[in-house]
Amino acid sequence: MNEHTRRDAELPPLTEHVDTDALDALFGCDTPGAPRVSGASLEFDYADLVVTVESVGRIEVRDAGR
């Protein structure tokens, strides 16, 4: 997959694949009462992609075939 050829409109809504409020609760620094998680990551499938969210704020999106 060429990351420059995919259009956002071609992807289904992210909320159909992951609870974005839960992501904010786990990794959001502005969420009151959020756990202070360090060195953690969460990985989930999104369309034909794999998304990795790390507690340090890094988000990686890659082709599921890799």
BAFIDO-673714 format. One record per residue (C-alpha): residue in three letters; x, y negated, z negated. Coordinates in pm, whole numbers, plus 32768, in hexadecimal, padded with zeros to 4 digits. Last residue first. Layout:
<atoms>
{atom "Ala",{X,Y,Z}}
...
</atoms>
This chain:
<atoms>
{atom "Arg",{816A,8272,7D51}}
{atom "Gly",{801A,82E4,7DDE}}
{atom "Ala",{7F55,8212,7CE6}}
{atom "Asp",{7FDF,80D6,7D89}}
{atom "Arg",{8060,7FE8,7C82}}
{atom "Val",{7FE9,7ED5,7B9C}}
{atom "Glu",{80C9,7E6F,7A7B}}
{atom "Ile",{8060,7D84,7965}}
{atom "Arg",{8162,7CFE,786F}}
{atom "Gly",{80E0,7C4A,773C}}
{atom "Val",{81C8,7CE1,7636}}
{atom "Ser",{80B5,7DD5,75D1}}
{atom "Glu",{80CA,7E79,7726}}
{atom "Val",{7FB4,7EA0,7826}}
{atom "Thr",{7FE3,7FA9,7933}}
{atom "Val",{7EF7,7FB2,7A5E}}
{atom "Val",{7EEC,80D7,7B4F}}
{atom "Leu",{7E54,8098,7CA5}}
{atom "Asp",{7D64,814B,7D90}}
{atom "Ala",{7C36,80A4,7CEA}}
{atom "Tyr",{7CB4,8056,7B8C}}
{atom "Asp",{7D51,8172,7AC7}}
{atom "Phe",{7DC4,812B,7964}}
{atom "Glu",{7F03,80FA,789C}}
{atom "Leu",{7F23,8063,7743}}
{atom "Ser",{806A,7FFC,76A6}}
{atom "Ala",{80FD,7FD9,754C}}
{atom "Gly",{8250,7F5A,74D7}}
{atom "Ser",{81B0,7E6E,73E1}}
{atom "Val",{8048,7E64,736D}}
{atom "Arg",{7FE7,7D4F,7280}}
{atom "Pro",{7E7B,7DA9,7262}}
{atom "Ala",{7D88,7C98,72C6}}
{atom "Gly",{7CDE,7BF2,719E}}
{atom "Pro",{7C9D,7AB2,725D}}
{atom "Thr",{7CE2,7AE3,73D3}}
{atom "Asp",{7DD8,79E3,7458}}
{atom "Cys",{7EFA,7ADA,7480}}
{atom "Gly",{7E2B,7BC5,7554}}
{atom "Phe",{7EBA,7D25,7560}}
{atom "Leu",{7DC9,7E05,74A6}}
{atom "Ala",{7C96,7D24,7487}}
{atom "Asp",{7CCE,7C92,75E2}}
{atom "Leu",{7CE3,7DEF,7677}}
{atom "Ala",{7BA5,7E4F,75BA}}
{atom "Asp",{7AF3,7D1F,764B}}
{atom "Thr",{7B69,7D8B,77A6}}
{atom "Asp",{7ABF,7EDC,7783}}
{atom "Val",{7B54,7F95,78AA}}
{atom "His",{7AE5,8023,79F7}}
{atom "Glu",{799F,7F73,7A54}}
{atom "Thr",{7A1F,7E35,79AA}}
{atom "Leu",{7B2E,7E1C,7AB3}}
{atom "Pro",{7A26,7DC9,7BB8}}
{atom "Pro",{7A57,7E9D,7CF2}}
{atom "Leu",{7B79,7E40,7DD7}}
{atom "Glu",{7B49,7DD2,7F41}}
{atom "Ala",{7AFB,7C6C,7ED9}}
{atom "Asp",{7C59,7C53,7E45}}
{atom "Arg",{7CED,7C85,7F9F}}
{atom "Arg",{7DF6,7D89,7FE6}}
{atom "Thr",{7EF3,7D3C,80FB}}
{atom "His",{800C,7C9E,8032}}
{atom "Glu",{8028,7DBA,7F38}}
{atom "Asn",{807E,7EA9,8055}}
{atom "Met",{8000,8000,8000}}
</atoms>
